[in-house]
């Protein structure tokens, strides 16, 4: 493991321009773009006419510009087929984040029945400071809910009674603000109700699950941007009382970014917390299966994010609060805090890329594959 110098973490501008200042950064590897298929597609292929420089950026051993390691071997190894980190994305067990596990991990809480017959769901959520290796040799000092970024995906059914027992084990005041309908005292806003929950303190948020849809929760402590951007956010899914048409495969994708240099922009982008993870570990789906994706944009420091899938179209349900889609498309945009449901079927087997339809975001980590197996 290379020595980490947090004060020298790369900036987005330097990574995209290949600035010489990165020669002094001793992390194992940085973005080394390679063509995907020679097509020059806009989705982060590292083409020579834009985006990342055609030569790899500096590495800790100052290997040559041809992408070779100190021994003269191809640094991209088995990952030469895509723009990414030399040697691939950080293994989940080393990163402290497993996007593949997060994808389908819906936490339905502990359930019991109230005297009025309603279902009560309860969760324990703890804010903790934790370091994550988000790129090879790049340590992000995160603030997290239950030690993961994004936090647990909370799932409930419309009308359920909810109790979220929150404990702040971090080093700064925090809250949990849930998008939904509830009393002001349960809003998780500093200065209202319990307000800020200080280190070592606890509070229980109680409200009913409404409205149905794809929502989110996050810290609402000032200064707001860093409290969210450092990792205090998660998905909050409320199923309609009567349910939705059954999907064959249901998953959550939380689009996020990482500000590693303390500036006003992000240096890395990802879905479910780890840049380039789904390039190296494609999302496995079945041919013709109905795939439902709860897509959430919690990106800070950039005003808009997007989702594009190759070789297919999807139905989109804004905020998930309606049972009828608003459009049939292959690309949608979401502003900060916006979300919705994507539903699609893959008629043909194969590997299909998905990514932000902004080249810069894709080339800095927000890209992946669906791998469709024959029915």
C-alpha positions in Angstrom: 0.0 0.0 0.0 1.5 3.4 -1.0 2.0 6.1 1.6 -0.9 8.5 1.7 -0.4 12.3 1.8 -3.9 13.7 2.3 -2.7 17.2 1.7 -1.6 16.1 -1.8 -4.8 14.4 -2.9 -5.5 15.1 -6.6 -7.8 17.9 -7.8 -10.3 17.4 -10.6 -8.6 20.0 -12.7 -5.2 18.5 -12.3 -6.4 15.0 -13.1 -8.3 16.1 -16.2 -5.4 18.2 -17.5 -2.6 15.9 -16.6 -0.8 18.7 -14.7 2.8 18.0 -13.7 1.9 18.7 -10.0 0.5 15.1 -9.9 4.1 13.7 -10.3 4.5 14.4 -6.6 1.4 12.6 -5.6 2.4 9.1 -4.2 -0.8 7.2 -4.7 -0.7 3.9 -6.5 -2.4 4.9 -9.7 -4.7 7.5 -11.2 -6.9 7.6 -14.3 -5.3 6.0 -17.3 -7.7 6.3 -20.2 -7.9 3.6 -22.9 -10.3 3.3 -25.8 -13.4 1.2 -25.0 -14.0 -0.1 -28.5 -12.4 2.4 -30.8 -15.7 4.1 -31.4 -14.9 7.4 -29.7 -18.2 7.2 -27.8 -18.9 10.1 -25.5 -19.1 7.8 -22.4 -15.6 8.0 -21.0 -13.6 6.1 -23.5 -10.6 8.5 -23.2 -10.6 9.4 -26.8 -7.8 11.6 -28.0 -10.1 14.5 -29.1 -11.3 15.4 -25.6 -11.7 14.5 -21.9 -8.7 13.0 -20.2 -5.2 13.2 -21.8 -4.2 10.4 -24.1 -1.1 9.6 -22.0 -1.6 8.2 -18.5 -1.1 10.6 -15.6 1.8 10.3 -13.2 2.0 7.2 -10.9 4.0 6.7 -7.8 6.8 4.9 -9.7 6.9 7.5 -12.5 6.4 4.8 -15.1 6.6 5.7 -18.7 3.8 7.5 -20.6 2.9 4.3 -22.4 1.1 3.0 -19.3 3.8 0.6 -18.2 4.7 -0.2 -14.7 8.3 -0.1 -13.3 8.9 -3.6 -14.7 7.7 -2.7 -18.1 4.4 -4.5 -17.9 1.0 -3.1 -19.0 -0.3 -1.3 -15.9 -3.9 -1.6 -17.0 -3.7 -5.4 -16.9 -7.1 -7.0 -17.5 -8.7 -3.5 -17.4 -7.2 -2.2 -20.7 -10.7 -2.2 -22.2 -11.9 0.9 -20.3 -10.9 4.2 -19.0 -10.2 3.8 -15.3 -7.6 3.2 -12.7 -4.5 1.3 -13.5 -5.1 -2.1 -12.1 -8.8 -1.6 -11.7 -11.1 -0.2 -9.1 -10.4 -0.6 -5.4 -11.5 -4.1 -4.2 -14.6 -3.7 -1.9 -12.9 -5.4 1.0 -10.1 -2.8 0.9 -12.3 0.2 0.1 -14.7 -0.3 3.0 -17.6 0.0 0.5 -19.3 -2.8 -1.6 -21.5 -1.2 -4.3 -22.6 -4.6 -5.5 -24.0 -5.5 -2.0 -25.6 -2.0 -1.7 -27.3 -2.5 -5.0 -30.0 -4.8 -3.7 -29.7 -4.3 0.1 -33.1 -3.0 1.2 -33.3 -2.7 5.0 -36.9 -3.3 6.1 -36.1 -2.7 9.7 -37.4 -4.6 12.8 -41.2 -5.0 12.5 -43.9 -5.3 15.1 -47.7 -4.6 15.1 -49.2 -1.6 16.8 -52.6 -1.8 18.7 -54.3 -0.2 15.7 -53.0 -3.0 13.5 -50.5 -0.9 11.7 -46.9 -2.1 11.1 -44.2 -0.5 13.1 -40.7 -0.5 11.6 -37.6 0.5 13.6 -34.0 1.0 12.7 -30.8 1.9 14.5 -28.6 4.4 12.6 -25.3 5.6 13.9 -23.2 8.4 12.5 -19.5 7.5 12.5 -16.3 9.0 11.1 -14.6 6.4 8.9 -11.8 6.4 6.3 -12.6 4.9 2.8 -10.2 4.1 0.0 -12.2 5.3 -2.9 -9.5 5.1 -5.5 -6.2 3.2 -5.5 -4.2 4.9 -2.7 -6.7 7.7 -2.2 -8.2 7.8 1.3 -11.4 9.8 1.8 -12.1 10.8 5.4 -15.8 10.3 5.4 -18.7 10.8 7.8 -21.1 7.9 7.4 -24.4 6.4 8.5 -23.7 2.9 9.9 -20.1 2.9 8.4 -21.1 2.9 4.7 -21.5 5.3 1.9 -24.3 5.6 1.0 -26.1 4.8 4.3 -28.6 1.9 4.6 -31.5 1.8 2.1 -34.5 2.3 4.4 -37.6 0.5 3.0 -41.2 0.9 4.2 -44.7 0.6 3.0 -47.1 3.6 2.7 -48.8 4.1 6.1 -46.3 2.2 8.2 -45.2 3.8 11.5 -41.5 4.5 11.5 -39.0 4.9 14.3 -35.4 5.7 13.5 -33.2 5.6 16.5 -30.3 7.9 15.7 -27.0 8.0 17.7 -24.2 10.4 16.8 -20.9 8.6 17.4 -19.0 11.1 15.2 -16.9 14.1 16.0 -19.3 16.8 14.8 -23.0 17.6 15.3 -25.3 15.8 12.8 -29.0 15.2 12.0 -31.1 13.0 9.8 -33.5 14.9 7.5 -36.0 12.6 5.7 -37.6 13.7 2.4 -41.3 13.0 3.0 -44.3 14.3 5.0 -43.9 14.7 8.7 -44.2 17.1 11.6 -41.7 19.9 11.9 -40.2 18.5 15.0 -39.2 15.4 13.1 -37.6 17.3 10.2 -33.9 16.8 11.3 -33.2 20.5 10.9 -30.8 22.4 13.2 -32.8 24.7 15.5 -36.1 23.0 15.1 -37.4 20.3 17.5 -34.3 18.4 18.8 -32.2 20.3 16.3 -28.5 19.3 16.1 -27.6 16.0 17.7 -24.2 16.5 19.3 -21.4 13.9 19.5 -22.5 11.2 22.0 -26.2 12.2 21.9 -29.2 10.2 20.5 -32.7 11.0 19.3 -35.5 8.9 17.8 -37.3 10.3 14.7 -40.9 9.1 14.5 -43.4 9.6 11.6 -45.6 7.7 9.2 -44.4 6.6 5.8 -45.8 9.1 3.2 -46.0 9.7 0.3 -45.0 6.6 -1.5 -42.1 7.0 -3.8 -38.3 7.0 -4.1 -36.9 9.4 -1.5 -33.7 10.1 0.4 -32.4 11.1 3.7 -29.3 13.1 4.6 -27.7 15.2 7.3 -29.0 18.8 7.5 -26.4 20.3 9.7 -24.6 23.5 8.7 -22.4 23.9 6.7 -24.7 21.7 4.7 -22.6 20.9 1.6 -19.7 19.2 3.4 -22.0 17.4 5.8 -23.8 15.7 2.9 -20.7 15.4 0.6 -18.7 13.6 3.2 -21.1 10.7 3.1 -24.1 11.3 5.3 -26.9 10.3 3.0 -29.0 7.3 1.9 -32.0 6.0 0.0 -35.5 6.1 1.6 -38.0 3.9 -0.4 -41.7 3.9 0.4 -43.7 1.2 -1.4 -47.3 2.1 -2.4 -49.9 0.7 0.0 -51.2 -1.6 -2.7 -47.8 -2.3 -4.1 -46.4 -1.8 -7.6 -46.4 -4.4 -10.4 -43.8 -6.9 -9.4 -40.3 -6.4 -10.8 -38.0 -9.4 -11.5 -35.0 -7.4 -10.2 -35.1 -4.3 -8.0 -32.1 -2.2 -7.0 -30.9 1.2 -5.8 -28.4 3.4 -7.4 -27.3 6.5 -5.5 -25.2 8.9 -7.6 -22.5 10.7 -5.6 -19.2 12.4 -5.8 -16.1 12.9 -3.7 -14.4 16.3 -2.9 -10.9 15.2 -1.9 -9.0 18.4 -1.9 -11.3 20.7 0.1 -12.1 22.8 -2.9 -15.5 23.6 -4.4 -15.7 20.6 -6.8 -15.4 16.8 -6.9 -12.5 14.8 -8.0 -14.3 11.4 -8.2 -17.8 10.3 -9.1 -19.6 7.0 -8.6 -22.8 5.1 -8.1 -23.2 3.5 -4.7 -19.9 4.8 -3.4 -17.0 3.4 -5.4 -15.7 4.9 -8.7 -15.5 2.4 -11.6 -16.7 -0.5 -9.5 -19.4 -1.6 -11.9 -16.9 -1.6 -14.8 -15.0 -4.3 -13.0 -18.0 -5.9 -11.4 -20.9 -5.5 -13.8 -24.5 -5.5 -12.6 -25.8 -9.0 -13.4 -29.3 -9.1 -14.9 -31.4 -11.6 -16.9 -32.5 -11.2 -20.4 -36.2 -9.9 -20.6 -36.4 -9.5 -16.8 -38.2 -6.4 -15.6 -35.4 -4.3 -13.9 -36.5 -1.6 -11.5 -33.9 1.0 -10.4 -34.5 3.6 -7.7 -32.1 6.3 -9.0 -31.1 9.1 -6.6 -28.8 12.1 -7.2 -27.2 13.2 -4.0 -24.3 14.9 -5.7 -22.9 18.1 -4.1 -20.7 20.8 -5.7 -22.2 20.1 -9.2 -25.6 21.4 -10.1 -26.8 18.4 -12.2 -26.2 14.7 -12.8 -27.5 12.2 -15.4 -28.0 8.6 -16.3 -27.7 7.1 -19.7 -27.9 3.4 -20.8 -26.5 2.0 -24.0 -28.4 -0.2 -26.4 -31.8 0.2 -24.7 -34.6 2.6 -23.6 -36.4 2.8 -20.2 -39.6 4.1 -18.7 -39.0 6.9 -16.1 -41.2 7.7 -13.1 -40.2 11.1 -11.5 -39.8 10.8 -7.7 -41.6 7.4 -8.0 -44.9 9.1 -6.7 -46.9 8.0 -9.7 -47.6 4.6 -11.2 -47.6 5.9 -14.8 -44.2 6.7 -16.4 -43.6 10.3 -17.7 -41.4 9.3 -20.6 -39.6 6.6 -22.6 -36.0 7.5 -23.1 -32.4 6.4 -22.7 -31.1 9.5 -20.8 -32.5 11.5 -17.9 -31.1 14.3 -15.8 -31.5 15.0 -12.1 -30.6 18.1 -10.1 -29.3 17.8 -6.5 -31.7 15.8 -4.4 -33.9 14.7 -7.3 -34.7 11.1 -7.9 -37.0 8.7 -9.8 -37.6 5.1 -10.9 -36.1 3.6 -14.0 -37.7 0.5 -15.5 -36.4 -1.5 -18.4 -35.9 -4.9 -19.9 -32.9 -6.1 -21.9 -34.1 -8.0 -25.0 -30.6 -9.1 -25.9 -27.7 -10.7 -23.9 -24.4 -9.0 -23.7 -22.7 -6.1 -21.8 -24.3 -2.7 -21.9 -22.6 0.4 -20.5 -24.4 2.9 -18.3 -22.9 6.2 -17.2 -23.4 9.9 -16.6 -24.0 11.6 -19.9 -21.3 14.1 -18.9 -18.0 12.9 -20.1 -16.1 14.4 -17.2 -18.2 12.6 -14.6 -17.9 9.3 -16.5 -14.1 9.6 -16.9 -13.7 10.2 -13.2 -15.6 7.1 -12.1 -19.3 7.3 -12.9 -19.6 4.5 -15.4 -20.4 0.8 -15.4 -21.8 -2.2 -17.2 -25.0 -4.2 -17.1 -24.1 -7.8 -18.0 -27.2 -9.5 -19.4 -27.3 -13.3 -19.3 -29.4 -15.3 -21.7 -32.8 -16.4 -20.4 
